Amino acid sequence: MPETSHSPDRICRAPTVASKNGADDFGGETGMDLILGLACDGRAYPDFPGEGDGALHAAVVGASGLIDVLEVELGLTGPRGAEAVRIAAYAAKLRAAAADGAPFYAASFARDPWATAKALLTWRDQLVAAGWRGQAIGSARLDDLAQAEGAGPSLPPGTADRLCAVLVALADRPTINLHRIQLVEPREILPPPYARLVDQLEHCGVAIDQTLRLGSADDTDLQRVRTFLAPGTAEPLRGDASFVTVEADTALMAAEALAEWLAAGSEEDLSGTVVVSCDSDTALLDRALQARGLPALGQSAASPWRGALQVLPLAFAASWAPFDAKAVLDLLLLPRPPIGRSAARKLARALTREPGTGAAAWDRAWADLDADLAQRFADHPSAEIEISRRRDRWREWTTGGLYNRLDGIPADAARRIAARVGQWAIETDARASDPLLLTVAGAASALTQAIDVLGQDPLPALLVERMIEQVLAEGASNPQHIATAGGLRCVKNPASIWGPVERLIWWDFKGPGDRVPTSPWSQAELVALTSAGCTLEAPPAAAARIGWGYANALHHTLTRALLFRPALSGGEETVSHPLAHQLNPLIQPAGERIRWSAERLLEDAAHDVAGRRLPRELAAIVSPPQARARWSLPPSAVAKLADRKESATSFERLADCQMRWMLLDVLRLSRGRFSEIPGPDQLLGNLAHEIANRVLQPGPVADAEEVLRQVDAVFDRLLSAIASPLQQPEFAGELAAARARVPAALAELARLLRQKNLEVVGTELDREAAFADGLEVQGRLDLVVRHPAKGTGVIDLKWTRSANRRRTELAEGRALQLATYGAIADPAAGAPAPGAYYLLNQRRLIGPSGDFVADEEIEASRSLADTWIDLVETWRSWRDLAAQGVALGTGLPEAADHFPADLRVSPNEEPCRYCELTSLCRVTQEAN
């Protein structure tokens, strides 16, 4: 069941449960008592003040939480602006200020206004929190920022502004309903703004106390570590299991070791056990815990890359020219696409076949969708209106307006896209309060507000992308990853532990840790700021506070601390934590007395780790299934041989490996549908084929000049229709080459055809023929030609980087594709037609010696006609073997012992080189 006590919102979860000890305990009747820790805005430990089941008039708050409480007390509450809206407003202020002069940020603002405004707003907020009031102080850069304060629209208040408003209100010493505040951090290391706030509260009569660090008085390794961190003397560690460092090669092994250690204790031992997870994600650890029946910690890192959150950036990416087929495909393939799932799948398939929105596949997909809608709303009273509404909405998502990236998108169009995304999120959520969808709706609303406040029209692509990145910056956690009930607790920051911890586990004890913020101000500017009453925190003070936070968790630990560090995490090598460097004078001399390797779990029968014995059982090592050449086919598989039609592709698979042919072509085994945009080579080949289909019309072939003119007339239209990814900047080189090579290749083909007195019968022709023994063959032929005296010929167009493979096929008599096409080109002729490959990229027409179609003749070991005869006999031999219930994996050496006799076309030397089934037949397997 969900663990409700893990709520990150400390204020909204205000304690209302009465303390068992009455009003004299924590939470008296005279006002609210607070525990204040700068890191306690998220998860903190303990969950609430006091003992027992709860506390009355008491809460644990962080810096933001304290401001929330004080704003309510002082009547300063108001609407909050999203950070993106604040950046947009500040960008408008900077633009207005720059119009009257040449401020120091002018050059960077002209190049990237959003990033500049974001950086300067961070500077401005730091200054405001430190006491700056927006006035000029005689320093050039600071005076430029002061000028921006008074220019442009008003700036929505941020945390620094709210803090300053609270400080101003407290200056009059009002009566507030706060009795006492206990500080987690020592008062002397608080940042100056919060130190001033605490001082003001004390002047208002609020008692300020320091939270005590409770440590054991026993002479243990843990106590010696605390003494060393105090700081104190460095006494050697003895290895009494109170302080242990666990090292693992991988995070997975570390999770297994920690789960084993927790499982070795009792259920009562979970209470008082706190896990520190600084990276905010315990998914890997939770799997190991749940496998042993332990409660999940449920800590999930917020990420802007979760599926639903991608709708907003993809909706804009699909609106930039040239058309981005990949962005639209990604949009359609989201777990919850913005259009119906069935419609999204059909459009996605069309894009993978012909990436563009003007091709036949795209038009067929929309025709299918129209038919589906007509059937779905056949009995609807307003069928036409409903169908038109859905169709228009779907087209708006996929083929809306396209805008030039440099010129930008009109602000109104950007608002419409953001509003459409927000409306989709709200409608999809349907009041279910899905966190991801509500985050999308909030981001879309924030983007709309930011566009309004920014006041710029049109919006360049870079600016829009920066704004989208900002509204999604906080991301969202995984809503399916939740904590479960149990005594185990988890916090993100070691500084958020403010009470006694029985057992501390630092799960990801790795670096680099928190970084000390760098100051953008020069020494002269710092002096000027100090003179103006603005005191910025010095880097050494920030470093001291960060270091205090690391040690804080250990100071609150009573009996045992375990620090887990994986050598690899997320595929990357980790570095030591800063606290590990600090403790090195103790850890290094102790060596194996306090250090334990998680990989030892895989070696020994039992282990004593941190006061617990971890029993292990020897697991039997089972060898995986071994590769074998001969497989028995069930009757149901043999039955599939009847009434099937072969193709040139299936013949090639059969000649190389009967097993592959059986699985892929006969049994129709599929790796699953994985929609992706084809690569540039395939796109160029598809484009060249389609252009050839348009310019090589049946009849006499036009001269080269006319072909070049026709190619030029259709090139850009077909490029956008079926190969739009080539218009993206990353394929600029390939597109430039295609613009030169495709027209030249087709012009050269036309010249060769005219030279050989060949006319075009047709392009992209579907052919089908039946042969003896029930063999039926079908295929689509790229180009069929005819000679007045010599008859029909076949030309197969290929876009390839090298001519070597096709030349080798012809020379070795293995041009199975050409032989198949020749056999079905003119079934009535009674003999296979001659054929040749036309290599578009190399502009070469190659074929076997003696074939009238070829321009460059290759001396072949057998003609295409003989190749076809041998191929049919090979098909018959393999088919008969399959009919007997036998399939052979030809990639294994022993397979040759089972080959049919007199096999006319033998497998290639490396039949498994390009096969996707090697893990099934286990031709290749990892070494044991």
C-alpha positions, 0 to 999 in steps of 0.5 A, spaced: 500 500 500 502 507 498 506 510 504 503 516 505 508 519 510 513 520 504 509 526 501 514 531 499 510 537 500 511 538 508 507 544 508 501 542 505 501 536 509 500 540 515 500 536 522 493 535 525 494 529 529 495 530 537 501 529 540 500 523 545 504 528 551 499 533 550 500 541 549 506 541 553 510 537 548 512 539 541 507 543 539 504 548 545 498 552 545 501 558 544 503 558 537 506 553 532 513 550 533 517 549 527 523 544 525 527 548 520 532 545 515 535 548 509 534 541 505 527 539 509 523 542 503 522 535 500 523 528 504 526 529 511 527 524 517 523 524 522 517 525 518 514 530 523 516 533 530 514 529 537 514 522 539 508 517 537 503 518 532 504 525 530 504 532 533 499 538 534 501 545 531 508 543 529 511 541 522 518 540 519 519 545 513 525 547 509 527 554 506 521 555 501 516 552 507 518 557 512 517 562 507 510 559 505 508 559 513 510 566 514 506 569 508 500 566 510 501 569 517 503 576 514 497 576 509 502 576 503 500 570 499 499 571 492 499 568 485 505 564 483 509 565 476 512 559 473 520 560 472 519 561 465 514 567 465 519 570 470 525 569 465 520 572 459 518 578 463 526 579 465 527 578 457 522 583 456 525 588 461 532 587 458 530 588 451 527 595 453 533 597 457 538 595 451 533 600 447 536 606 450 543 604 450 549 599 450 549 595 456 554 589 458 549 584 456 547 587 449 551 582 444 549 575 448 542 578 448 542 579 441 544 572 439 541 568 445 536 572 449 533 567 453 539 564 455 542 571 457 535 573 461 535 566 464 543 567 467 542 575 469 535 573 472 539 568 477 544 574 478 539 579 480 535 574 484 542 572 488 543 580 489 536 581 491 536 576 496 543 579 499 539 585 500 540 589 493 534 593 492 535 595 485 538 601 485 544 604 481 551 603 486 556 606 481 558 600 478 557 599 470 554 592 470 550 592 476 548 599 474 545 596 467 541 591 471 539 597 475 536 600 469 533 593 467 529 593 474 525 599 472 524 598 464 519 593 461 513 589 464 513 588 472 517 582 474 513 576 477 516 575 484 521 569 485 523 566 492 528 572 493 522 577 492 518 573 497 523 573 502 525 580 502 517 582 502 517 577 508 523 581 511 520 588 510 514 586 513 517 583 519 521 589 520 515 592 524 515 586 529 508 584 528 505 579 532 505 572 529 503 565 531 510 562 531 512 560 538 519 556 536 524 554 531 529 549 532 534 550 527 537 543 523 543 547 521 548 551 526 546 558 526 552 561 524 553 557 517 546 559 515 546 563 508 546 571 509 538 572 507 536 566 512 540 568 517 537 575 517 530 572 517 532 568 523 534 574 526 528 578 524 523 572 527 527 572 534 526 580 534 519 578 533 519 574 539 520 567 536 524 562 540 530 560 536 533 553 538 539 549 535 537 541 534 541 537 537 545 531 534 544 525 538 550 520 537 552 514 541 557 515 547 560 508 546 567 508 543 565 505 537 568 506 530 562 510 528 563 514 534 570 515 532 568 517 525 563 522 528 569 525 533 574 526 527 568 530 523 567 534 529 573 535 528 577 532 533 582 526 533 583 521 528 583 514 532 584 508 528 578 504 526 578 497 529 572 494 525 567 493 530 561 493 524 558 500 526 561 503 520 562 499 514 564 501 506 561 497 501 564 497 494 561 494 488 563 493 481 556 495 479 550 499 482 546 492 480 551 488 485 550 494 490 543 493 490 543 486 491 548 486 497 544 492 500 537 488 499 541 482 502 543 485 508 536 488 510 533 482 509 537 478 514 535 483 519 528 483 522 522 487 520 523 491 527 530 492 524 527 496 518 524 502 523 529 507 524 533 505 518 534 511 513 537 510 506 540 516 503 539 517 495 542 523 493 541 521 485 533 521 487 532 515 484 531 508 487 528 504 482 534 499 481 534 498 489 527 497 489 527 491 485 532 488 489 528 490 495 521 487 493 524 481 490 525 479 498 519 482 500 521 488 503 518 495 502 520 499 496 523 506 497 519 509 491 524 515 490 523 517 483 528 522 479 524 528 476 525 527 468 523 532 462 524 526 458 518 522 460 513 520 454 507 525 456 512 530 457 514 530 450 508 532 446 509 539 447 516 539 444 514 534 439 508 538 437 513 544 435 518 540 432 513 538 427 511 545 425 518 547 423 520 547 415 522 542 412 518 537 414 521 533 420 518 526 419 522 523 425 519 528 430 512 526 427 513 519 428 516 520 435 509 524 436 505 518 433 509 513 437 508 516 444 505 511 449 499 516 449 499 519 442 495 526 441 491 522 436 487 515 436 492 509 437 489 506 431 490 512 427 497 513 430 499 506 428 497 507 421 500 514 420 506 511 423 507 505 418 506 510 412 511 515 414 516 509 415 515 507 408 515 513 405 517 519 410 513 525 407 506 527 407 505 527 399 506 520 398 501 514 396 502 511 402 500 517 406 494 518 402 492 511 403 493 511 410 488 517 411 483 514 406 483 508 411 482 513 417 476 516 413 473 509 412 474 507 419 471 514 422 465 513 417 464 506 420 465 508 427 460 514 426 455 510 421 449 511 426 451 517 429 446 523 429 452 528 427 456 523 423 459 528 418 460 534 423 464 529 428 468 525 423 470 532 420 472 535 427 476 529 428 480 529 421 481 536 422 484 535 429 488 529 427 491 533 421 493 539 425 497 534 429 501 531 423 500 536 417 499 543 420 503 549 418 510 549 417 514 555 419 522 557 417 526 556 423 530 563 422 524 567 420 520 564 426 513 562 428 508 567 429 506 568 436 499 566 435 501 560 432 505 558 438 500 560 442 495 555 438 500 549 439 501 550 446 493 551 447 492 544 443 497 540 447 494 543 454 487 541 451 489 534 449 493 533 456 486 535 460 482 531 456 486 525 456 487 526 464 479 526 464 479 528 472 484 522 473 489 527 476 495 523 472 501 527 475 504 527 468 498 529 464 497 535 469 505 537 468 504 537 461 498 542 462 501 546 466 507 547 462 503 548 456 499 554 460 506 557 462 509 557 455 502 561 453 503 566 459 511 566 457 509 568 450 504 573 452 509 576 457 515 576 452 512 580 447 516 578 441 513 576 434 515 572 431 519 567 435 525 564 432 526 556 433 532 557 438 527 562 442 521 557 442 526 551 444 529 555 450 522 556 452 520 549 452 526 547 455 525 551 461 517 550 462 519 542 462 525 543 466 523 540 473 520 534 469 516 529 473 517 523 477 515 516 475 507 516 477 508 508 477 514 508 482 511 509 489 513 507 496 510 502 500 508 501 507 514 499 512 519 502 517 524 503 511 525 511 510 529 514 504 531 521 504 535 525 498 539 530 502 543 528 508 542 534 511 535 533 511 536 528 517 534 532 523 533 527 528 536 520 531 537 515 526 538 508 528 541 505 522 544 509 516 545 507 509 548 511 504 546 508 498 549 512 492 555 514 496 559 517 490 561 524 487 562 529 485 557 531 490 554 539 491 558 544 487 560 551 490 556 556 486 561 561 483 561 568 483 560 572 477 562 579 480 569 582 481 572 584 487 571 591 486 563 589 484 563 586 491 566 592 495 561 596 491 555 591 493 557 591 500 557 598 501 550 598 498 548 593 504 548 587 499 552 581 503 553 575 498 555 569 501 563 567 500 564 561 497 568 558 503 562 559 507 558 555 502 563 550 502 563 549 509 555 549 509 555 543 504 561 539 508 556 540 514 551 537 510 555 531 508 557 530 516 550 531 519 547 524 517 553 521 520 552 525 527 545 523 527 546 516 527 546 512 533 548 505 532 551 503 525 552 506 518 553 503 511 556 507 505 555 503 498 559 506 492 558 502 486 564 503 481 560 503 475 553 507 475 549 508 469 554 505 465 559 510 467 565 510 472 564 513 478 568 518 482 569 518 490 564 522 494 567 529 497 566 526 504 570 519 502 576 524 501 575 527 508 574 520 511 580 518 508 585 518 513 581 513 517 578 509 512 585 508 508 589 505 514 583 501 516 583 497 510 579 490 510 577 491 517 571 496 515 571 495 507 567 489 504 566 488 496 559 486 494 562 481 489 564 476 495 556 474 495 557 470 489 563 467 492 562 464 499 557 461 502 556 466 508 558 473 510 558 477 516 557 484 514 555 490 519 553 485 524 549 481 520 550 474 517 548 473 510 547 466 508 548 464 501 546 458 497 550 455 492 547 455 485 547 450 480 550 452 473 546 450 467 549 450 460 545 454 455 542 450 450 547 449 445 547 450 437 545 444 433 545 444 425 538 439 424 532 441 427 525 437 427 519 441 424 512 440 427 506 438 423 503 445 423 510 448 420 510 443 415 503 444 413 505 452 412 509 449 406 502 449 402 500 454 397 505 459 398 508 464 394 516 465 393 519 471 391 526 474 390 528 475 397 525 469 399 529 465 394 536 469 397 534 467 404 533 459 402 539 459 398 543 461 404 540 458 410 533 453 410 532 455 417 532 462 416 527 461 410 523 457 414 522 461 420 521 468 416 518 466 410 514 460 411 512 461 418 512 469 418 516 470 424 517 477 425 522 481 430 516 485 432 514 492 429 519 497 430 518 503 426 523 508 424 525 512 419 530 509 413 537 511 413 540 516 408 542 510 403 535 507 403 532 514 402 536 516 396 535 509 393 527 510 394 527 517 391 531 515 385 526 509 384 520 513 384 523 519 380 525 513 375 518 511 375 516 518 373 521 519 368 521 513 364 514 512 361 512 506 357 515 507 350 521 510 347 526 513 351 527 520 351 534 523 350 538 525 356 536 532 356 529 531 356 530 526 362 534 531 366 529 536 365 523 531 367 528 529 373 528 537 375 521 538 375 519 532 380 525 532 384 523 537 390 516 535 390 518 527 390 523 529 395 518 532 400 513 527 399 517 520 400 524 522 403 523 529 407 529 527 412 534 528 407 532 535 407 534 536 414 541 539 416 545 533 418 544 530 411 546 536 407 552 532 404 547 526 402 542 531 399 547 535 395 550 529 392 543 526 390 541 533 387 547 531 382 548 524 382 540 522 381 539 526 375 546 524 372 544 517 373 538 517 370 540 521 364 546 516 363 541 510 363 536 514 358 542 514 354 544 507 354 537 505 353 537 509 347 544 507 345 541 499 345 535 501 342 531 499 348 524 502 349 521 502 356 515 496 357 514 499 364 517 501 371 515 498 378 511 492 375 508 487 379 509 480 376 507 473 378 508 466 375 507 459 376 512 453 375 512 446 375 511 442 382 507 448 385 512 453 385 509 460 384 513 466 384 511 474 385 515 480 385 515 487 383 520 489 377 524 496 377 524 496 370 522 492 364 525 494 357 524 491 350 528 490 344 525 490 337 529 483 335 531 480 342 525 481 346 524 483 353 529 484 358 530 486 366 534 492 369 534 492 377 536 499 379 540 499 385 543 505 390 549 502 393 556 505 395 560 500 392 559 496 385 563 490 388 558 486 391 553 486 385 559 484 380 561 478 385 554 476 384 554 476 377 561 473 376 559 467 381 553 466 378 549 468 384 545 473 381 539 470 384 534 476 384 536 478 377 534 471 375 528 471 379 526 477 375 528 475 369 523 468 370 517 472 371 518 478 367 514 475 361 511 468 363 508 467 356 515 467 353 517 460 355 524 462 357 527 467 362 529 474 360 536 477 360 537 482 366 542 487 368 543 491 374 544 499 374 548 502 379 545 509 380 551 511 384 556 509 379 552 510 373 554 503 371 549 498 367 552 491 369 550 484 367 552 477 364 556 476 358 552 475 352 546 479 355 543 484 350 541 489 356 548 489 359 553 495 357 558 492 362 559 485 361 561 480 367 564 474 365 559 469 369 560 462 371 553 461 369 548 465 365 541 467 368 537 462 365 542 457 368 542 460 375 534 460 375 534 452 373 539 451 378 535 455 383 528 452 382 532 445 383 535 448 389 528 450 392 525 443 390 531 440 394 530 444 400 522 444 400 522 437 400 527 436 406 522 441 410 516 437 408 520 431 411 520 435 417 527 437 417 530 444 417 538 446 417 541 451 420 547 452 415 551 456 419 554 450 423 560 446 420 556 440 421 550 442 417 553 440 411 553 433 413 545 433 412 545 437 405 540 434 400 544 431 394 546 435 388 545 442 391 545 446 385 546 453 389 550 452 395 550 457 401 554 463 402 561 462 406 558 466 411 550 465 411 550 468 418 553 474 417 547 479 416 542 474 419 537 476 425 536 469 428 543 467 430 540 468 438 535 463 436 539 457 432 545 459 437 550 459 432 553 465 436 553 465 443 557 468 449 563 464 452 561 461 458 
